[in-house]
Amino acid sequence: MGNLPIISATNVVKTYRSRDVVVHALNDVTFEVSQGEMVAVMGPSGSGKTTLLNCISGLDSIDSGDVSIAGQLLRTMSDDALSDYRASSMGFVFQAYNLLPVLSAQENVELPLVLAGNSQKVARKKAVEKLDLVGLGGRIDHLPAELSGGQQQRVAIARALANDPAIVWADEPTGNLDSTNASEIMELLVRLNKEEGQTFVLVTHSEDVGGMTDRIVRMSDGVVVSMGDANDDYSSVSGVDSGASTATSDSSNS
């Protein structure tokens, strides 16, 4: 794991307004992620976990503060430049898989590669390589409906890795899986992190998932309340209870 911060968030503020309702989703959040690190962002529903991931990945704008990726300030980039940067240097894994049901596993991985400007031949080669990497070399022609939940998430991971991104963002990557599949997916992510060198930032409710990462960032009410080694004991941290449900916003801002 390198020592250079590949992700840096400084005094990040994000507020949502709807008529008379104001939700302070992120309040002066500052932290860094080192190159090659695997970090879990944890906290109760409504604590700002997903909002943080969306803001530091450039999927959502911020009200104030700064976010930089590999030394590049996101606020200095145009929307088109930021979109191109995400496509070339970032991968995304979501809880719902987001696979197109009419496309095979291989075609689901190929599609973003083609849209990014790769030839069909190059896209096909990369898709097969990544599906083999995640253990689905024998299932490349199967439709999502013909795959288990764990296998569908492996396709989603292969798609996220297709362009060899420097950073992989994962929002509840095991949230729709049973304990066995969840464990297998996390073992896969940890292996890819160690062997392929990508930086991983995961949002999760699961203490088991968090415990498999290098470091846990714990949030409550839009504030980072603790950061430390995943093996540390956080049970005594004031205001943080992984089983709590003290939402300050709806689940879309979790």
N, C-alpha and C positions, 0 to 999 in steps of 0.2 A: 504494500500500500504506500502510495506516495505521500509527501508532506504538503504539496501545493494545494491550496483550496481550489477546487474546480467549481464549487458553488459558494457564493457569498451573498447573504442577505443582511442588510444593514438598516435598522430602524424602519422596518416595513409596516405600513399601516394600510388596512383595507376595510372600508365601511360600505355596507349595503343600505340603501334607502328605498323604501316603498311607502309612498304616501306619508303617514305620520310615524312610521316605524323606522327606527335607525338601529342597525345591528353592527356592532364593532367586531368584525370577524377576526381581524388581526390588529394587535395593538403594540407597536414598537418592537417587532420581532427581529432579533439579530442572531445569526449563527452561520457557521461555515461547514462545508462537507469537503473532506480531502479526496483527492483523486484516488479511485480504486476502493473507496470506503463503501460499506453497506450500512445504511442508517434507517432506522424505523422511527416514524413519527406516530406517537400514540397519545391517547387522551379520551375523555368521554365524548359521546355524541354531541355535536355542536361546539366542540372546543376549538375548531378552526383548522383541523388537520388537512382536509381536502382543499380548503381555501388556500392554505399555505402551499401545498403541492402545485395547485393551479397557478398561483402567483409567481413562484420561483421558477416554474418551467416556462413561463411566458404565455400560458393559455388564458390567463386573466390579467388585467391591468392592476396596478396598485395606486393608492392615493398619494402616498409619499414614501420616502426612503429610497433605497437602491437595491437592485438585484444584478449580480454579474455572474456570467457563466464563462469559465475559462478566461477570465479577465475582460470579457466583453460586457459592457453595461447594456442591459436590455432596453432601457429607456432611450438609448441613442439609436436604436434600430427601427427602421420602418416596419410596417405590418408585413409587407412582402418579404423583407429580409429576415424578419423573425420567423415567419412561416417556413421559409427555405432552410433556416438554421435548425429548426425543430425537425424537419424532415431528414436532414443530413446527419445531425449530431445527437438526436434524442430518440429514445424509444418509449412507448407507453403501453402499459398493461393495466386493464381495468377488470373490475369484479365481474362484469356481465359478458366478458370475452369479446363482444362486438364483432363477431364473425358474420360474414355474409352467407346466409343459409343455402344459396343456390350455387356457391362456389366450393370446390374441393379444398382440402387443407393446403395443397400446393398453390392453388389459385388465390386463396386468401392471403398467403404470404407474398405471392408475386405482385399482387395489385398495387400496393404502395410503392414497390420498387419501380414498376412501369410508370406510375404517376410521377415519380421523382426523376424520370428521364432515362432510366435504364432500358436497354433493348430487351425484347422478349427473351432472347437467348440468355443474356446475363441474369435477368430476373429469375428465370427458371432454374439456372444453376445455383444461384444464391438461396432460393427457396428450398431446394432439395437439400443443400448443405445444412441450413439452419434447422430444418425438420429432422434431419438425421442427428444433429447436435442435441436436440431435446428428446431424442428417443422415439421419433415417429417416422423413421425412414420407411417403414413398411405400411404406413397409413396415408401416404401423400395424396391418394386419389379418393379418399373418403370424404363425404359431406359432413358438416358439423353434426347433423342429426344422427349420423352413424358412429359418432365418437362419444365417449364418456365425458363428464364434466372436466375431469382431470386432463384428459387428452385434448379437449377444446382449449383449455388454458395453456397447454403446451404449444398448441398452434399459435395462440395469441402471443406467447413469449417468443416463438420463432419469428413471428411478424415484427415484434419490437426489436429483435436483434438483427433483422435482415440487412440493414445498412451499416452494421458494426458501429452503433452509436457509442459516444463517450459516456452518456448517462442514460439509465433506464429508470423511468418513473413508474411506480406500481401502486395503484389505489385499491386497497383491499384485495390483493391478488388471490387470496385463499377464501374470501368471504362466502362464495357459493359452493364450497367443497366440503365433503365430509373429512373427518380427522385424518384418515389414511391418505386420501388424495392431497389434503393440505400439507401434510408432512412431506410427501413426495415432491410437491411443487416447490416447497421451500428448500429442500435438499438440492433440487435442480438449480434454483436461483443462487444458492450459496456456492455451488460448484462452478456455475458460470461466472460469478463474481471473482472467484479465486483464480480460475483458469483463463478466462478471457479478459479480465482486467477492467471490465466496465464498472462505473460507479452506479450504485443502486440506492434510490430513496423510496421507501415503502411506507404507505399509510396503512395502519392495521389496528384493529381492536384486540387482536389475539396476543396474549402474553407469550404463548409458545412461539409464535412467529417473531415477535420482538426479541426473544431470547436467543434466536439464531443469527441475529445481526451483530455488527461490530459495536453499534452505539444506538442508544434510544434517546430521542428528543421527546419530552413529555409536555403536552399542552393542556391548558385549562382556560376557558373564557378568552380565547384569542391571544394568550400570553404563553411564552415558553417558560415553564416553571422549573425544569431540570433537564440536564444533559449529562450523559455519562455512559460508561461501559455497560453493555447489555447484561453483564453478570452482576452488576451492582444491585443492591436491595433498595427499591424505591417505595416500599410500603409505608414509610414514615413521612413521605413528602406531603406537606400541607396542601390541601385543596385538590389533590389528585387521587382519584379512585377509579381504576380501570373498569370497574363494574358499575360506576355511577351513570346517571343519565340526566345531568344538570345542563340541559341544552340552553344555549343562548341564542340559537338560531335554528332554522329548520335543517333537516338532514342533508340538504344539498350543500350546506356550509360546514359539514363535519370535518 
